[in-house]
Amino acid sequence: MHRLQSTTDFERVRREGKSHAHPLVVLIACPNGRADTRCGFAAGKRVGGAVQRNRARRLLREAVRQRYAQLTAGWDVIFIARAPLNKVKLAQAQEAVDTLLRRAQLL
């Protein structure tokens, strides 16, 4: 899976991208003009302490990893965790990610 890591890329996607919300996750997607899709993961302080934020990002990374091969190429995508994500299992996180990817027409 190709990762979106630089601050400038995150800022560009946040500024130019289209967002889709779910009670557990927010997805922001923006075309990148490349042959691959890059994914970034974020969790703010509202999610909790460092342990909770890291768990939320790990859940999202695993949920996206399982669908990465099916993603439409040429997009930069950011997944932003919301506080309730820490209380769910991987299956529910996977369902939320699938819903958002379908809504954004990236699957």
C-alpha positions in Angstrom: 0.0 0.0 0.0 1.3 3.4 -1.0 1.2 5.9 1.9 0.5 9.6 1.9 3.0 11.0 4.4 4.2 14.6 3.7 2.5 17.5 5.3 2.1 19.3 2.0 0.3 16.4 0.5 -2.1 16.2 3.5 -2.8 19.9 3.2 -3.4 19.7 -0.5 -5.9 16.9 -0.1 -7.7 18.7 2.8 -7.9 21.9 0.7 -8.8 20.5 -2.7 -10.5 17.2 -1.8 -14.1 16.2 -1.4 -15.1 14.8 1.9 -17.5 12.0 2.9 -18.5 11.5 6.5 -19.4 8.4 8.6 -20.0 8.3 12.4 -16.6 6.4 12.8 -14.5 7.9 10.0 -14.2 10.8 7.6 -12.8 10.3 4.1 -11.3 13.1 2.0 -10.3 12.2 -1.6 -8.5 14.2 -4.3 -7.1 13.2 -7.7 -3.3 13.0 -7.7 -2.4 12.6 -11.4 -0.3 9.5 -10.7 -0.7 5.8 -11.6 -1.2 4.8 -7.9 -3.5 5.6 -5.0 -1.9 6.9 -1.9 -3.6 6.7 1.5 -3.0 8.7 4.6 -4.4 8.2 8.1 -5.0 10.7 10.9 -6.4 10.8 14.4 -6.8 14.0 16.3 -6.7 14.6 20.0 -10.5 14.2 20.3 -9.9 10.5 19.6 -8.0 10.2 22.9 -4.5 9.8 24.2 -1.6 8.5 22.1 -2.5 4.9 22.7 -6.1 5.4 21.5 -5.0 7.5 18.5 -2.4 4.8 17.4 -5.0 2.1 17.7 -7.5 4.1 15.6 -4.9 4.6 12.9 -3.9 0.9 13.0 -7.6 -0.1 12.6 -8.0 2.2 9.6 -4.7 1.0 8.0 -5.8 -2.6 8.3 -9.3 -2.0 7.0 -7.9 -0.1 4.0 -5.1 -2.7 3.4 -7.8 -5.3 2.9 -9.4 -3.2 0.1 -6.3 -1.5 -1.4 -6.1 -3.8 -4.5 -9.7 -2.9 -5.4 -9.2 0.9 -5.2 -9.4 3.1 -8.2 -5.9 4.3 -9.3 -4.9 8.0 -9.3 -6.2 9.3 -6.0 -4.9 10.6 -2.7 -7.2 9.6 0.1 -7.1 10.6 3.8 -9.0 8.7 6.5 -9.6 10.7 9.6 -10.6 8.7 12.7 -13.5 9.9 14.9 -13.7 9.2 18.7 -16.2 6.3 18.5 -13.8 4.3 16.3 -11.9 3.2 19.4 -14.9 1.3 20.7 -15.4 -0.9 17.6 -13.8 -4.1 16.2 -12.1 -4.4 12.9 -15.2 -5.7 11.1 -17.1 -2.5 12.0 -14.2 -0.3 10.9 -14.0 -2.3 7.7 -17.7 -1.7 7.1 -17.3 2.0 7.6 -14.3 2.2 5.2 -16.2 0.2 2.6 -19.2 2.5 2.9 -17.1 5.6 2.5 -15.1 4.2 -0.5 -18.3 3.3 -2.3 -19.8 6.7 -1.5 -16.7 8.4 -3.0 -16.8 5.9 -6.0 -13.3 4.7 -5.3 -14.1 1.0 -5.1 
